[in-house]
Amino acid sequence: MVEWKPYGKLKPSTYPALLFKQQLTAYVEKIYGMIRDNLKKEISPLLGLCIQAPRTSRASLVKGSSRSVANSDAQRALIAH
């Protein structure tokens, strides 16, 4: 028995809906990749500021809370963007 495959060896000129679907899929995949890459470029530095672990040294422990200074710097950077 021969198995029926709806998209097996069809000619796009005979089935314009199939051609449209293939072109639309390729276009959406291309646009999605472009948006994803641009968004990564814009968000990565901001996420780095948010996730970065506080760095403490002996001098900062003596002076006081370095976390509040680091947090305020990160907040200013986020607000500036």
FENLIN-V769994 format. One line per field, one symbol per residue. ss: DSSP state (a for helix, b for strand, c for the rest). psi: psi as a letter, one per 30 degrees, with the letter a starting at -180 (. if undefined). burial: I if it has 16 or more other ideal C-beta (glycine too) atoms within 10 Angstrom, else O. Layout:
BEGIN
ss->???
psi->???
burial->???
END
This chain:
BEGIN
ss->cccccccccccccccaaaaaaaaaaaaaaaaaaaaaaaaaaaaaaaaaaaaccccccaaaaaaccaaaaaaaaaaaaaaac
psi->kkkkjfgdhkkeffifeeeeeeeeeeeeeeeeeeeeeeeeeefeeeeeeefkkkkkleefeeebjfeeeeeeeeeeeeef.
burial->OOOOOOOOOOOOOOOOOOOOOOOOOOOOOOOOOOOOOOOOOOOOOOOOIOOOOOOOOOOOOOOOOOOOOIOOOIOOOOOOO
END
